[in-house]
Amino acid sequence: MPLEAYKVPRPEDIAATLNDGFDDKDAPGLLKHALTEYGNIALVSSFGTESVVLLHMISKIDRNAPVLFLETGMLFPETLEYQRTLAGELGLTNIQVVRPAAEDLAARDPRGVLHQTDTDGCCDIRKVLPLERALTPFAGWITGRKRIHGGQRKALDLAEVEGPRLKINPLAHWTGEEVRGYMDFFELPKHPLVTQGYASVGCAPCTSPTKAGEDPRAGRWRGQDKEECGIHFIDGKVVRG
């Protein structure tokens, strides 16, 4: 057997294979291939307004696949209830709730008001650092990011590399109509806040309803020069605004 057969594929090579080998819309096929061929991969889910699509796809492939849920301590009660509902209805058995470290909160946000003066700092201790720790054992992760979200996401590929890890965006090329169509076809539960005008849901203090004609994420950090919480990178740099 040639020596090449023993080489562990580099994340860059895997990303290139996924981008070249899968149709832009074949999210189920991409997910199945990633989970069965590469194994050590987790889905990071916010259990937000569109999260049920990937969660449903995952449940059809492997209900014990790891799902990391960032519970920042400032989520809407409706999101927490939605997470419990989906876990039960989809039969997901390996949801790992990821919370900020008590020592980080005590040192930097003891009164829970950091978001009023420093949203980047708040996201750092409630999302970025907890996720970094939670991803330590994984070789890659799956996100629900899409080009239709606008901003820094307009040029998303199906797969990319972030630091040492593979990062997969199965829905990168899906339209809003396709996302809603999938949810309707399978009669999947919708996030309770959708009926109140929330197109994207994050932490309660920093999320507002979306107005007609706005990008889906326009209600996140409204009025601030900020588009992302910081858990995503472009060219190796943290993306927040």
C-alpha positions, 0 to 999 in steps of 0.5 A, a space after each residue: 500500500 502506498 504511503 499516501 494511503 496512511 496520511 491523515 487528510 488535512 482540513 484544507 484538503 477535506 474542505 476542497 473535496 466538499 466544496 468541489 464534490 457536492 451540489 450547493 443545495 445537497 445539505 443532507 448529502 453533505 452532512 451524511 458524508 461529513 458525519 460518516 467519513 470524518 466522524 469527530 464533528 459537532 453541530 453547533 446550534 443556537 436553537 434559533 429560528 432556522 436551527 431546526 432544519 439542520 437538527 432535523 437532518 442530523 436526527 435522520 443520520 445519527 441521533 447521537 451526533 454531538 450537538 453543542 448548544 451555547 446557553 449564554 445565560 441571557 437567552 430568551 425563555 422561549 429559546 430554552 423551551 424550544 431547545 427542550 421541545 426539539 430535543 424531545 421531538 427529534 430524539 436527539 440524545 447527545 445535546 451538550 449544553 455549553 455555558 460560560 465559566 463562572 470565574 469569567 462571569 465573576 471577573 468580568 460581568 458579576 452583575 450581568 450588565 456588561 452587554 450595556 457597555 461592551 457587547 464584544 466583551 459580553 459575547 467573548 465570555 458568554 459565547 467565544 470562550 465557552 465554545 473554544 473550550 467545548 470544541 477542543 475535542 473535535 476536529 470540525 464543526 457544523 454551522 447554520 450560517 447562510 449567504 442570505 444572512 448578508 454582511 460577512 456571510 455573503 460569500 460563504 462556502 460549503 466548507 472552510 478551515 478555521 484554525 486547526 478545524 474543518 468548518 462546514 456550512 451545509 445551508 450556505 447556499 439555501 434561500 429563505 424560501 428553501 429553508 421555510 419550505 423544508 420546515 413546512 414540508 416536514 411540519 417542523 416546530 417553529 421558534 415561538 418568537 417567529 410570530 412576534 417578528 423575530 427573524 433571527 434570535 440571539 440573547 434577549 438584551 441584544 435582539 429585536 424584531 426584524 422589519 420588512 425588507 431587512 436582512 434576517 439578522 438586522 435585529 441583532 445588535 441593532 444600531 451598533 457596528 456589529 454583525 457577529 458575536 465573535 465565534 466565527 472567523 474570516 482569514 484567521 481573524 475574529 469577525 464581530 463587525 
